[in-house]
Amino acid sequence: MTFAEFLQQVGGMGRFQVIHTALLTVPIVLMASHNLLQNFTAAVPSHRCQLWAGGSDLNASLDLVPLDRNGQPEKCRRYVAAQRHLLDPNGTEGNGTRVDTEACVDGWTYDRSVYAATIVTEWDLVCDLRSLRQMAQSIYMAGVLVGALVLGGLSDRFGRKPLLVWSFLQMAVMGTCTAFAPNFICYCVFRFLSGMALSGFGLGIACLVVEWIPTQYRTIAIAITGFVYTLGQILLAGVAYGISDWRWLQFAVSAPFFLFLCYSWWFTESARWLLLTSKAERAVGVLRHVARVNGKQEEGEKITVEILKSNMEKELSTVKSSYTISDLVRTPVVRRIFCCLSVVWFSASFSYYGLAMDLQNFGVSIYLIQVIFGAVDFPAKVVATISMSYIGRRVTVSACLILAGLVIIANIFVSRALGPWIFSVAIPQTYRQCARHWPSLARAASQLLSTACSCSPPSSTPPRSGRPGWASAAPWPE
C-alpha cells in the first residue's frame, strides 16, 4: 500500500481533512493584508511645507509657498520671505528677479482628510526621505526571503506543526510591536521579523494542506486557499477604509494571530513526514486519530507500525533521512524542474507584486482599486482551476506568462488591472506545480527557494523616481 491508500483507509477526504484545511486556511486571509499593508500604512497624502505661522490649510498662504509646473503648491520648497506681490492680481513677479526658496526646515503640513496618520506623516518620509518608504517595503520582503531560507529548512527537520506554531507566535508579537513602534528603525526591524513569520506560516500551511489531502482533491484545496487569499485582499480595503490610523490598522491585522496561535495546537503533524523521518509510532498514532475523527476507528485500529513499515518499505528505502537545497539541483530532471519553477516564480512575482504595491499611482481611490484588484482575482482563479483540470498545468502556466508579458509591454494602452488578473492565474498554478513535483522531505526546502525567487524582485526593485518615461509601464513599485 502507498501512503495515499492509507489516507483512503482512514477516511480519505473526511471530516478531519475538511476541518483541518478550514482552520489552516483562515490565517491566509491576513497573509494578503500583511503583504499589501503598506499601500495604506505608508500612503503619501498631499503635503506642503509647514509655514512660519503654523497654518494647516494646504491652499492658503500662496505668498509663502511657490507653485510647481502644474500650478500646485510645491511639496518640498517654500519662499525664504513672503512674496506679498503674488497676492495682488495686478502685481508683477518681482521684475524678473530671482526669488529665494528653502527646504521645509519646519516640517510639513499634510492633508488628513483621507489618511488620519501614516508612517509617512508620522516620520516625514517625503522629499529627501521619500526613498525610506520604499526601503521599508523592501525590508519587509527581505524578511519574507530570510524567513523562507531559515524556517523552510527547519520545517523539514523538526516538523510542520512546531514551526507553524512558532510562526503564528512571532507574527502576533512582531505585528503588534510594529503597531507601537516608537521610531522608523524599530518599525523596519519589526516589519522584517513579521515578514519572516509570514513566510514561515505560509510554508507550513502549504505543506500541511498538501500532505493531509488525498491527491485527487489537492487541486480544489489549493484553489480554495487561493480564493481565501483573494478575499483577504478585498477585506483589507474595507478594514483600511474604516481604520485610517496606521497604528490601529497594523494592530487590527496582527492581533488575530493570537487567536490562530491558540487553536494551532489542535493541528496534527504530517503523518507522511513522521513516517519518512523514522517516527513510525507517532505516524500510527496520528493516523488512528484521523480515523476516529472521520468515523473510521475500526479501520484505523488495523494500522500498526509493522503494517505501515512493511507496506511502505519500498518508498522508505528510496528516500534520504533529510534533504538539503543541493538536492534540488543534484539530478538533471529535478534540476530542470527546479530551474523552470524558479524562473516562473521570479517572472510572475516581479510583475504581480510590482503592480500590487503601486496602487496609489493608479489615479483613483486606493480603496476602490484595492477592491477591484482583489475582485479580478476570483475569475482568474476559476480560470486557473478549470484550465489546469482540463488543459494541464504546463500549457496553462506558459500561456498565462506569455499573455501577461504582452500585457505588460502594452500596459500604456490597456488597463493596468488586467496584468494582475493574468498573473493571478499563473501564481496559484505554480504553487500546485511545486506541491506536485517535490517529495515530502524536500517540499519545504523547495518551497523556500521558490519563495526566495518570488521575494527577490519586490525587495530589490528600485524606487520609481528618476527613471525614464518609457519605464512607466514597467512593474516597479512606487
VOPAGU-2260 file (C-alpha; in pm, 1 decimal, decimal comma):
REM VOPAGU-2260
SITE   aa  ch    i         X         Y         Z
SITE  MET   A    0       0,0       0,0       0,0
SITE  THR   A    1     109,1     355,8     -67,9
SITE  PHE   A    2      59,8     638,8     177,3
SITE  ALA   A    3    -226,6     767,6     -36,4
SITE  GLU   A    4    -401,9     434,6      17,1
SITE  PHE   A    5    -353,5     465,7     392,6
SITE  LEU   A    6    -517,3     807,3     372,5
SITE  GLN   A    7    -813,6     649,4     195,9
SITE  GLN   A    8    -828,4     380,6     464,9
SITE  VAL   A    9    -865,1     638,8     742,2
SITE  GLY   A   10   -1138,9     830,9     560,6
SITE  GLY   A   11    -992,4     998,0     254,0
SITE  MET   A   12   -1138,2    1346,3     227,2
SITE  GLY   A   13   -1331,9    1313,5     551,6
SITE  ARG   A   14   -1437,5    1534,3     839,1
SITE  PHE   A   15   -1081,1    1571,5     966,0
SITE  GLN   A   16    -948,1    1694,1     631,2
SITE  VAL   A   17   -1230,7    1946,7     595,1
SITE  ILE   A   18   -1189,1    2092,3     945,8
SITE  HIS   A   19    -810,2    2081,2     932,7
SITE  THR   A   20    -794,4    2254,8     595,2
SITE  ALA   A   21   -1051,6    2515,8     700,3
SITE  LEU   A   22    -856,7    2608,0    1014,3
SITE  LEU   A   23    -532,4    2621,9     817,6
SITE  THR   A   24    -691,7    2840,4     553,4
SITE  VAL   A   25    -828,5    3113,0     783,5
SITE  PRO   A   26    -486,9    3277,4     852,6
SITE  ILE   A   27    -432,9    3313,4     477,2
SITE  VAL   A   28    -693,4    3593,7     484,6
SITE  LEU   A   29    -444,8    3808,5     676,1
SITE  MET   A   30    -147,9    3699,0     466,6
SITE  ALA   A   31    -273,0    3929,0     190,4
SITE  SER   A   32    -326,2    4205,8     446,2
SITE  HIS   A   33      36,2    4199,4     559,3
SITE  ASN   A   34     177,4    4170,8     208,3
SITE  LEU   A   35     -13,5    4474,4      82,4
SITE  LEU   A   36     -48,5    4663,3     409,4
SITE  GLN   A   37     192,5    4941,9     318,3
SITE  ASN   A   38     -37,8    5055,0      40,1
SITE  PHE   A   39    -234,8    5209,6     327,9
SITE  THR   A   40       1,5    5241,7     625,3
SITE  ALA   A   41     264,2    5408,7     404,4
SITE  ALA   A   42      29,4    5606,1     179,1
SITE  VAL   A   43     155,6    5951,6      81,4
SITE  PRO   A   44    -110,0    6223,4     131,0
SITE  SER   A   45     -98,1    6568,7     -25,5
SITE  HIS   A   46     151,4    6787,7     159,7
SITE  ARG   A   47     349,6    7109,7     152,1
SITE  CYS   A   48     598,5    7290,9     373,0
SITE  GLN   A   49     489,6    7393,2     718,8
SITE  LEU   A   50     450,7    7773,9     729,1
SITE  TRP   A   51     605,0    8002,1     986,9
SITE  ALA   A   52     263,2    8088,0    1124,4
SITE  GLY   A   53     183,3    7720,7    1161,7
SITE  GLY   A   54    -106,3    7728,4     918,1
SITE  SER   A   55    -258,6    7397,1     814,3
SITE  ASP   A   56    -464,2    7487,9     507,8
SITE  LEU   A   57    -290,3    7336,6     206,8
SITE  ASN   A   58    -435,8    7601,1     -23,9
SITE  ALA   A   59    -357,0    7902,0     197,0
SITE  SER   A   60     -60,9    8139,4     206,4
SITE  LEU   A   61      39,9    8115,8    -157,5
SITE  ASP   A   62     271,5    8408,7     -91,5
SITE  LEU   A   63     482,2    8170,8     121,2
SITE  VAL   A   64     478,4    7856,6     -94,4
SITE  PRO   A   65     592,0    7852,7    -459,0
SITE  LEU   A   66     396,6    7669,3    -726,2
SITE  ASP   A   67     525,1    7377,8    -928,4
SITE  ARG   A   68     492,9    7333,5   -1306,8
SITE  ASN   A   69     133,9    7208,0   -1264,6
SITE  GLY   A   70      28,9    7514,1   -1071,1
SITE  GLN   A   71       9,4    7324,3    -743,4
SITE  PRO   A   72     184,7    7424,8    -419,2
SITE  GLU   A   73     543,1    7299,1    -415,4
SITE  LYS   A   74     582,2    6999,4    -182,1
SITE  CYS   A   75     945,3    7035,5     -85,5
SITE  ARG   A   76    1028,5    7406,7    -102,9
SITE  ARG   A   77     897,9    7735,5      40,2
SITE  TYR   A   78     988,0    8101,1      -3,7
SITE  VAL   A   79    1251,6    8238,6     228,1
SITE  ALA   A   80    1043,3    8556,4     266,2
SITE  ALA   A   81     679,2    8624,3     197,6
SITE  GLN   A   82     607,5    8737,4    -158,5
SITE  ARG   A   83     320,4    8980,8     -99,7
SITE  HIS   A   84     309,2    9092,2    -461,0
SITE  LEU   A   85     184,6    8744,0    -558,7
SITE  LEU   A   86    -139,4    8809,1    -372,9
SITE  ASP   A   87    -208,7    9113,7    -587,1
SITE  PRO   A   88    -381,3    9002,7    -909,8
SITE  ASN   A   89    -233,8    9313,7   -1081,4
SITE  GLY   A   90     111,9    9265,3    -931,5
SITE  THR   A   91     425,8    9160,5   -1114,2
SITE  GLU   A   92     662,8    8876,0   -1042,7
SITE  GLY   A   93     936,0    9088,5    -896,7
SITE  ASN   A   94    1059,9    9232,3   -1232,5
SITE  GLY   A   95    1231,4    8907,5   -1321,6
SITE  THR   A   96    1440,3    8892,8   -1007,7
SITE  ARG   A   97    1518,1    8551,3    -866,4
SITE  VAL   A   98    1307,7    8457,4    -562,9
SITE  ASP   A   99    1495,5    8257,0    -299,5
SITE  THR   A  100    1342,0    7938,5    -164,8
SITE  GLU   A  101    1443,7    7698,6     107,1
SITE  ALA   A  102    1373,3    7343,2     215,2
SITE  CYS   A  103    1092,6    7262,2     456,8
SITE  VAL   A  104    1302,3    7326,7     766,6
SITE  ASP   A  105     993,5    7347,7     990,7
SITE  GLY   A  106     838,1    7024,7     865,7
SITE  TRP   A  107     533,3    6960,4     650,4
SITE  THR   A  108     159,4    7005,0     657,9
SITE  TYR   A  109     -41,6    6701,5     541,2
SITE  ASP   A  110    -391,8    6656,4     407,4
SITE  ARG   A  111    -551,7    6426,4     665,7
SITE  SER   A  112    -894,2    6403,7     503,6
SITE  VAL   A  113    -822,8    6050,6     370,0
SITE  TYR   A  114    -547,7    5918,0     597,9
SITE  ALA   A  115    -554,0    6024,3     961,6
SITE  ALA   A  116    -195,0    5905,8    1005,6
SITE  THR   A  117      55,8    5700,6     810,1
SITE  ILE   A  118     423,3    5625,8     863,5
SITE  VAL   A  119     489,0    5895,4     603,5
SITE  THR   A  120     310,4    6165,5     802,1
SITE  GLU   A  121     447,1    6045,2    1136,2
SITE  TRP   A  122     813,0    6034,7    1036,4
SITE  ASP   A  123     803,4    6282,0     743,0
SITE  LEU   A  124     910,7    6029,7     479,0
SITE  VAL   A  125     875,0    6278,9     195,1
SITE  CYS   A  126    1106,3    6482,6     -28,1
SITE  ASP   A  127    1466,9    6386,8      53,8
SITE  LEU   A  128    1346,8    6099,4     276,1
SITE  ARG   A  129    1090,3    5957,7      34,3
SITE  SER   A  130    1316,7    5663,8     -52,6
SITE  LEU   A  131    1280,1    5535,6     304,8
SITE  ARG   A  132     920,3    5447,7     225,2
SITE  GLN   A  133    1030,3    5206,3     -46,4
SITE  MET   A  134    1308,7    5081,4     176,6
SITE  ALA   A  135    1057,4    4984,1     445,7
SITE  GLN   A  136     869,8    4764,7     198,4
SITE  SER   A  137    1195,8    4615,8      72,0
SITE  ILE   A  138    1298,9    4531,4     429,2
SITE  TYR   A  139     968,1    4352,5     483,2
SITE  MET   A  140    1011,5    4146,7     166,2
SITE  ALA   A  141    1370,0    4072,8     268,4
SITE  GLY   A  142    1223,7    3932,2     589,5
SITE  VAL   A  143     997,3    3706,3     385,6
SITE  LEU   A  144    1302,9    3590,1     194,0
SITE  VAL   A  145    1511,8    3521,5     505,8
SITE  GLY   A  146    1215,9    3351,0     672,0
SITE  ALA   A  147    1184,0    3113,7     378,9
SITE  LEU   A  148    1552,6    3029,0     388,6
SITE  VAL   A  149    1560,8    2976,3     766,4
SITE  LEU   A  150    1218,3    2840,0     858,4
SITE  GLY   A  151    1174,4    2626,8     546,4
SITE  GLY   A  152    1474,4    2410,4     630,3
SITE  LEU   A  153    1372,4    2390,0     996,0
SITE  SER   A  154    1027,8    2272,4     888,5
SITE  ASP   A  155    1179,9    1976,1     704,5
SITE  ARG   A  156    1399,4    1897,2    1003,9
SITE  PHE   A  157    1169,9    1949,4    1304,4
SITE  GLY   A  158     824,3    1915,3    1153,8
SITE  ARG   A  159     549,9    2130,0    1007,8
SITE  LYS   A  160     347,1    2190,1    1324,7
SITE  PRO   A  161     621,9    2326,3    1556,9
SITE  LEU   A  162     737,6    2579,6    1300,1
SITE  LEU   A  163     379,2    2678,4    1219,9
SITE  VAL   A  164     301,1    2741,7    1587,1
SITE  TRP   A  165     621,5    2942,9    1626,2
SITE  SER   A  166     545,0    3146,5    1314,8
SITE  PHE   A  167     198,8    3236,5    1447,9
SITE  LEU   A  168     354,1    3348,1    1776,4
SITE  GLN   A  169     621,2    3552,8    1600,6
SITE  MET   A  170     369,7    3718,4    1369,1
SITE  ALA   A  171     134,5    3803,2    1655,3
SITE  VAL   A  172     408,3    3956,1    1870,0
SITE  MET   A  173     607,9    4130,6    1597,8
SITE  GLY   A  174     299,0    4260,4    1419,3
SITE  THR   A  175     168,4    4408,0    1743,5
SITE  CYS   A  176     509,1    4557,1    1823,7
SITE  THR   A  177     508,1    4720,5    1479,7
SITE  ALA   A  178     186,0    4899,8    1571,4
SITE  PHE   A  179     361,1    5054,6    1871,8
SITE  ALA   A  180     699,2    5120,6    1707,0
SITE  PRO   A  181     846,6    5440,6    1855,3
SITE  ASN   A  182    1060,4    5524,5    1551,8
SITE  PHE   A  183    1124,7    5427,6    1192,2
SITE  ILE   A  184    1418,5    5199,4    1270,4
SITE  CYS   A  185    1212,1    4992,0    1514,1
SITE  TYR   A  186     930,4    4984,1    1260,2
SITE  CYS   A  187    1161,7    4834,5     996,9
SITE  VAL   A  188    1302,2    4577,3    1240,0
SITE  PHE   A  189     957,3    4461,0    1346,6
SITE  ARG   A  190     837,5    4450,0     987,1
SITE  PHE   A  191    1140,0    4240,2     891,7
SITE  LEU   A  192    1059,1    3987,9    1166,4
SITE  SER   A  193     691,2    3992,6    1063,3
SITE  GLY   A  194     795,9    3907,6     708,9
SITE  MET   A  195     997,2    3612,0     839,8
SITE  ALA   A  196     693,7    3488,2    1032,2
SITE  LEU   A  197     463,8    3525,6     732,2
SITE  SER   A  198     696,9    3315,4     522,1
SITE  GLY   A  199     713,4    3052,7     796,3
SITE  PHE   A  200     340,9    3004,4     841,8
SITE  GLY   A  201     280,1    3027,3     467,8
SITE  LEU   A  202     517,2    2736,1     403,8
SITE  GLY   A  203     379,6    2541,7     699,4
SITE  ILE   A  204      20,2    2579,9     585,0
SITE  ALA   A  205     106,6    2478,7     229,3
SITE  CYS   A  206     284,4    2161,8     345,6
SITE  LEU   A  207      14,6    2053,1     592,7
SITE  VAL   A  208    -266,6    2110,9     343,8
SITE  VAL   A  209     -92,7    1915,1      68,6
SITE  GLU   A  210      24,5    1627,3     290,5
SITE  TRP   A  211    -315,1    1558,8     450,3
SITE  ILE   A  212    -530,9    1594,3     138,9
SITE  PRO   A  213    -575,2    1297,1     -99,0
SITE  THR   A  214    -416,1    1358,2    -437,5
SITE  GLN   A  215    -742,0    1391,2    -629,7
SITE  TYR   A  216    -862,4    1674,0    -401,5
SITE  ARG   A  217    -543,4    1878,3    -387,8
SITE  THR   A  218    -630,6    2096,7    -685,1
SITE  ILE   A  219    -957,9    2202,8    -524,0
SITE  ALA   A  220    -798,3    2251,5    -181,8
SITE  ILE   A  221    -521,8    2475,4    -312,7
SITE  ALA   A  222    -773,0    2664,0    -526,9
SITE  ILE   A  223    -975,3    2734,4    -211,6
SITE  THR   A  224    -668,4    2872,1     -34,9
SITE  GLY   A  225    -618,2    3098,1    -335,6
SITE  PHE   A  226    -975,0    3225,8    -309,9
SITE  VAL   A  227    -921,8    3294,7      60,4
SITE  TYR   A  228    -610,2    3499,7     -17,4
SITE  THR   A  229    -813,9    3698,8    -268,7
SITE  LEU   A  230   -1086,4    3751,8      -9,3
SITE  GLY   A  231    -818,0    3890,9     219,5
SITE  GLN   A  232    -725,5    4149,6     -44,2
SITE  ILE   A  233   -1084,1    4272,6     -58,9
SITE  LEU   A  234   -1129,6    4271,6     319,1
SITE  LEU   A  235    -810,3    4474,0     355,6
SITE  ALA   A  236    -969,9    4758,1     159,8
SITE  GLY   A  237   -1271,1    4757,8     393,7
SITE  VAL   A  238   -1063,2    4743,4     709,9
SITE  ALA   A  239    -828,5    5016,8     586,2
SITE  TYR   A  240   -1125,0    5235,3     491,0
SITE  GLY   A  241   -1268,2    5200,6     840,7
SITE  ILE   A  242    -935,0    5246,1    1020,2
SITE  SER   A  243    -744,6    5544,2     882,6
SITE  ASP   A  244    -474,2    5548,6    1151,2
SITE  TRP   A  245    -181,6    5325,2    1051,0
SITE  ARG   A  246    -109,9    5205,3    1405,8
SITE  TRP   A  247    -461,3    5077,8    1466,9
SITE  LEU   A  248    -472,4    4926,6    1117,8
SITE  GLN   A  249    -145,1    4743,1    1182,7
SITE  PHE   A  250    -280,1    4617,1    1514,7
SITE  ALA   A  251    -610,7    4509,3    1357,3
SITE  VAL   A  252    -438,6    4275,0    1109,0
SITE  SER   A  253    -188,6    4141,9    1365,8
SITE  ALA   A  254    -394,9    4073,4    1678,7
SITE  PRO   A  255    -595,2    3783,6    1521,0
SITE  PHE   A  256    -274,1    3579,3    1509,9
SITE  PHE   A  257    -301,3    3537,4    1886,5
SITE  LEU   A  258    -627,9    3351,0    1816,0
SITE  PHE   A  259    -461,7    3143,5    1543,6
SITE  LEU   A  260    -186,3    3060,2    1791,3
SITE  CYS   A  261    -441,3    2931,7    2043,3
SITE  TYR   A  262    -609,6    2684,6    1809,3
SITE  SER   A  263    -291,5    2587,3    1621,6
SITE  TRP   A  264    -218,6    2334,1    1897,5
SITE  TRP   A  265    -505,3    2128,6    1754,3
SITE  PHE   A  266    -325,6    2086,5    1423,0
SITE  THR   A  267    -198,5    1736,6    1351,1
SITE  GLU   A  268     156,3    1679,7    1237,8
SITE  SER   A  269     200,1    1534,4     889,9
SITE  ALA   A  270     190,5    1154,6     919,1
SITE  ARG   A  271     387,1    1123,4     598,8
SITE  TRP   A  272     663,9    1345,4     735,1
SITE  LEU   A  273     667,4    1145,4    1060,8
SITE  LEU   A  274     698,0     819,4     871,2
SITE  LEU   A  275     975,9     942,1     644,0
SITE  THR   A  276    1172,4    1071,7     943,2
SITE  SER   A  277    1162,6     733,8    1121,3
SITE  LYS   A  278     884,1     827,5    1363,2
SITE  ALA   A  279     653,6     541,2    1269,1
SITE  GLU   A  280     493,5     512,1    1616,3
SITE  ARG   A  281     378,9     875,2    1609,0
SITE  ALA   A  282     264,6     833,1    1248,2
SITE  VAL   A  283      42,3     541,3    1350,3
SITE  GLY   A  284     -95,9     748,4    1637,6
SITE  VAL   A  285    -195,1    1043,3    1420,9
SITE  LEU   A  286    -343,2     816,8    1152,0
SITE  ARG   A  287    -561,0     649,8    1416,2
SITE  HIS   A  288    -662,7     992,5    1543,7
SITE  VAL   A  289    -762,7    1096,3    1191,6
SITE  ALA   A  290    -957,1     769,8    1151,6
SITE  ARG   A  291   -1153,0     840,0    1473,2
SITE  VAL   A  292   -1242,7    1193,0    1361,3
SITE  ASN   A  293   -1352,3    1058,3    1022,7
SITE  GLY   A  294   -1564,8     785,4    1180,5
SITE  LYS   A  295   -1328,5     508,0    1064,6
SITE  GLN   A  296   -1199,5     396,4    1402,8
SITE  GLU   A  297   -1205,9      25,2    1319,9
SITE  GLU   A  298   -1004,4      82,8    1003,4
SITE  GLY   A  299    -761,8     296,9    1197,6
SITE  GLU   A  300    -702,5      27,7    1459,0
SITE  LYS   A  301    -589,8    -207,5    1183,4
SITE  ILE   A  302    -291,7      15,9    1112,7
SITE  THR   A  303      14,9     -88,5    1311,1
SITE  VAL   A  304     379,6       7,2    1297,5
SITE  GLU   A  305     467,4    -325,3    1133,1
SITE  ILE   A  306     197,3    -292,5     866,3
SITE  LEU   A  307     290,7      68,1     795,5
SITE  LYS   A  308     661,0     -10,4     759,5
SITE  SER   A  309     614,2    -326,8     554,9
SITE  ASN   A  310     377,4    -165,1     307,3
SITE  MET   A  311     592,7     143,6     264,7
SITE  GLU   A  312     926,2     -33,7     279,2
SITE  LYS   A  313     999,7      36,4     -85,8
SITE  GLU   A  314     918,4     406,1     -54,9
SITE  LEU   A  315    1114,1     439,4     269,3
SITE  SER   A  316    1419,1     276,0     115,1
SITE  THR   A  317    1432,1     527,1    -170,1
SITE  VAL   A  318    1426,1     844,2      38,6
SITE  LYS   A  319    1700,4    1009,9     235,2
SITE  SER   A  320    1664,3    1090,0     602,6
SITE  SER   A  321    1684,4    1459,4     514,7
SITE  TYR   A  322    1714,8    1680,6     210,2
SITE  THR   A  323    1913,3    1996,5     156,0
SITE  ILE   A  324    1897,4    2270,2    -104,6
SITE  SER   A  325    2172,6    2097,4    -301,6
SITE  ASP   A  326    1940,3    1800,1    -362,1
SITE  LEU   A  327    1722,9    2026,5    -577,0
SITE  VAL   A  328    1999,1    2057,4    -835,9
SITE  ARG   A  329    2174,4    1722,1    -796,2
SITE  THR   A  330    2000,0    1525,9   -1071,7
SITE  PRO   A  331    1919,8    1652,9   -1423,8
SITE  VAL   A  332    1542,4    1601,5   -1406,0
SITE  VAL   A  333    1492,7    1764,2   -1066,2
SITE  ARG   A  334    1736,7    2040,7   -1160,3
SITE  ARG   A  335    1537,8    2119,4   -1474,8
SITE  ILE   A  336    1209,4    2127,7   -1282,3
SITE  PHE   A  337    1356,9    2347,0   -1011,1
SITE  CYS   A  338    1508,4    2594,7   -1255,5
SITE  CYS   A  339    1187,3    2621,8   -1456,2
SITE  LEU   A  340     970,9    2678,1   -1149,6
SITE  SER   A  341    1215,9    2932,4   -1010,9
SITE  VAL   A  342    1204,0    3133,1   -1333,6
SITE  VAL   A  343     823,3    3119,3   -1329,7
SITE  TRP   A  344     815,7    3238,3    -966,8
SITE  PHE   A  345    1055,8    3522,6   -1041,4
SITE  SER   A  346     868,4    3637,4   -1350,8
SITE  ALA   A  347     519,5    3622,0   -1205,1
SITE  SER   A  348     609,6    3774,3    -869,3
SITE  PHE   A  349     818,5    4053,5   -1020,5
SITE  SER   A  350     520,2    4183,6   -1212,3
SITE  TYR   A  351     240,8    4088,5    -972,6
SITE  TYR   A  352     392,3    4248,0    -663,1
SITE  GLY   A  353     520,1    4541,7    -864,0
SITE  LEU   A  354     163,1    4625,6    -961,8
SITE  ALA   A  355       8,5    4526,6    -628,1
SITE  MET   A  356     237,7    4757,5    -431,4
SITE  ASP   A  357     177,1    5056,0    -656,5
SITE  LEU   A  358    -194,7    5109,8    -605,2
SITE  GLN   A  359    -175,0    5476,5    -509,0
SITE  ASN   A  360     -46,5    5563,5    -856,4
SITE  PHE   A  361    -347,3    5423,8   -1040,6
SITE  GLY   A  362    -504,3    5768,3   -1014,3
SITE  VAL   A  363    -830,6    5658,8    -846,5
SITE  SER   A  364    -939,6    5588,2    -490,0
SITE  ILE   A  365    -688,7    5349,6    -336,5
SITE  TYR   A  366    -972,4    5167,3    -156,8
SITE  LEU   A  367   -1164,7    5118,0    -479,5
SITE  ILE   A  368    -862,2    4994,7    -672,0
SITE  GLN   A  369    -777,2    4752,5    -389,8
SITE  VAL   A  370   -1127,5    4603,5    -414,4
SITE  ILE   A  371   -1102,6    4582,0    -793,9
SITE  PHE   A  372    -753,6    4437,6    -767,6
SITE  GLY   A  373    -888,6    4161,6    -544,1
SITE  ALA   A  374   -1213,7    4110,8    -733,3
SITE  VAL   A  375   -1039,3    4033,3   -1062,5
SITE  ASP   A  376    -859,0    3751,7    -881,5
SITE  PHE   A  377   -1179,5    3548,3    -843,2
SITE  PRO   A  378   -1242,4    3483,7   -1213,7
SITE  ALA   A  379    -867,0    3440,4   -1258,1
SITE  LYS   A  380    -854,6    3158,3   -1005,4
SITE  VAL   A  381   -1167,7    2998,6   -1151,6
SITE  VAL   A  382    -996,2    3000,3   -1488,9
SITE  ALA   A  383    -683,3    2857,3   -1325,6
SITE  THR   A  384    -869,3    2567,2   -1164,5
SITE  ILE   A  385   -1070,5    2475,6   -1473,2
SITE  SER   A  386    -778,4    2519,3   -1709,4
SITE  MET   A  387    -546,0    2306,7   -1502,4
SITE  SER   A  388    -803,3    2031,0   -1468,7
SITE  TYR   A  389    -883,8    2005,4   -1839,8
SITE  ILE   A  390    -583,6    2151,4   -2023,3
SITE  GLY   A  391    -294,7    2085,7   -1789,1
SITE  ARG   A  392     -57,7    2281,0   -1568,3
SITE  ARG   A  393     229,0    2337,9   -1809,0
SITE  VAL   A  394      22,5    2467,8   -2100,2
SITE  THR   A  395    -183,3    2698,5   -1880,8
SITE  VAL   A  396     111,4    2847,7   -1693,1
SITE  SER   A  397     305,2    2903,4   -2016,3
SITE  ALA   A  398       9,0    3066,4   -2187,2
SITE  CYS   A  399     -59,7    3293,8   -1892,0
SITE  LEU   A  400     300,3    3408,2   -1861,5
SITE  ILE   A  401     323,9    3485,0   -2233,1
SITE  LEU   A  402      -8,1    3671,7   -2231,0
SITE  ALA   A  403      82,4    3863,2   -1913,9
SITE  GLY   A  404     414,7    3963,5   -2064,7
SITE  LEU   A  405     239,8    4102,4   -2369,8
SITE  VAL   A  406       0,6    4295,9   -2147,1
SITE  ILE   A  407     289,1    4446,6   -1950,3
SITE  ILE   A  408     453,9    4557,8   -2274,2
SITE  ALA   A  409     126,1    4710,4   -2390,6
SITE  ASN   A  410      47,4    4848,5   -2045,8
SITE  ILE   A  411      29,6    5204,5   -2172,6
SITE  PHE   A  412    -270,6    5120,3   -2389,3
SITE  VAL   A  413    -462,0    4872,4   -2170,0
SITE  SER   A  414    -595,9    4870,9   -1816,6
SITE  ARG   A  415    -327,0    4804,1   -1558,0
SITE  ALA   A  416    -576,0    4584,4   -1371,7
SITE  LEU   A  417    -550,2    4326,3   -1649,3
SITE  GLY   A  418    -189,9    4236,5   -1566,6
SITE  PRO   A  419    -261,6    4118,1   -1211,1
SITE  TRP   A  420    -562,2    3921,3   -1340,4
SITE  ILE   A  421    -341,2    3711,8   -1567,8
SITE  PHE   A  422     -63,7    3670,4   -1313,1
SITE  SER   A  423    -328,8    3551,9   -1068,3
SITE  VAL   A  424    -383,4    3254,9   -1297,7
SITE  ALA   A  425     -14,4    3168,6   -1314,6
SITE  ILE   A  426      78,1    3206,9    -947,0
SITE  PRO   A  427    -163,3    2952,3    -789,9
SITE  GLN   A  428     -74,0    2700,2   -1056,3
SITE  THR   A  429     292,6    2742,9    -969,4
SITE  TYR   A  430     203,5    2653,9    -611,9
SITE  ARG   A  431      40,1    2336,2    -740,2
SITE  GLN   A  432     340,6    2252,1    -952,1
SITE  CYS   A  433     570,6    2286,8    -651,4
SITE  ALA   A  434     345,9    2071,7    -433,8
SITE  ARG   A  435     314,4    1810,8    -705,5
SITE  HIS   A  436     679,7    1764,7    -801,0
SITE  TRP   A  437     869,3    1769,9    -470,3
SITE  PRO   A  438     891,0    1478,3    -223,5
SITE  SER   A  439     764,2    1540,6     130,9
SITE  LEU   A  440    1104,1    1579,9     294,2
SITE  ALA   A  441    1222,0    1823,1      27,5
SITE  ARG   A  442     891,3    2008,5      -8,4
SITE  ALA   A  443     967,6    2288,4     236,7
SITE  ALA   A  444    1322,7    2322,8     105,6
SITE  SER   A  445    1194,2    2358,9    -249,1
SITE  GLN   A  446     918,4    2595,3    -142,1
SITE  LEU   A  447    1167,9    2814,2      41,6
SITE  LEU   A  448    1382,9    2860,7    -269,6
SITE  SER   A  449    1072,6    2925,6    -476,2
SITE  THR   A  450     973,2    3185,3    -218,5
SITE  ALA   A  451    1322,6    3330,1    -243,8
SITE  CYS   A  452    1270,6    3376,5    -616,5
SITE  SER   A  453     930,7    3536,6    -557,8
SITE  CYS   A  454    1059,1    3772,2    -286,7
SITE  SER   A  455    1376,8    3887,7    -458,3
SITE  PRO   A  456    1207,7    4110,3    -720,1
SITE  PRO   A  457     991,6    4322,2    -486,6
SITE  SER   A  458    1269,0    4350,1    -227,0
SITE  SER   A  459    1526,2    4472,5    -477,6
SITE  THR   A  460    1329,5    4680,4    -727,7
SITE  PRO   A  461    1442,4    5043,4    -736,3
SITE  PRO   A  462    1231,8    5347,1    -647,9
SITE  ARG   A  463    1031,3    5480,9    -936,2
SITE  SER   A  464    1164,5    5832,9    -917,9
SITE  GLY   A  465    1427,5    5927,2   -1171,3
SITE  ARG   A  466    1361,3    5655,1   -1428,6
SITE  PRO   A  467    1289,3    5737,2   -1792,0
SITE  GLY   A  468     942,3    5795,6   -1926,0
SITE  TRP   A  469     924,6    5469,4   -2120,4
SITE  ALA   A  470     956,7    5280,0   -1790,7
SITE  SER   A  471     617,3    5396,7   -1666,0
SITE  ALA   A  472     465,5    5070,0   -1783,5
SITE  ALA   A  473     725,2    4856,5   -1605,5
SITE  PRO   A  474     610,1    4681,8   -1288,2
SITE  TRP   A  475     837,6    4851,8   -1035,2
SITE  PRO   A  476     675,3    4971,1    -711,1
SITE  GLU   A  477     639,7    5340,5    -642,5
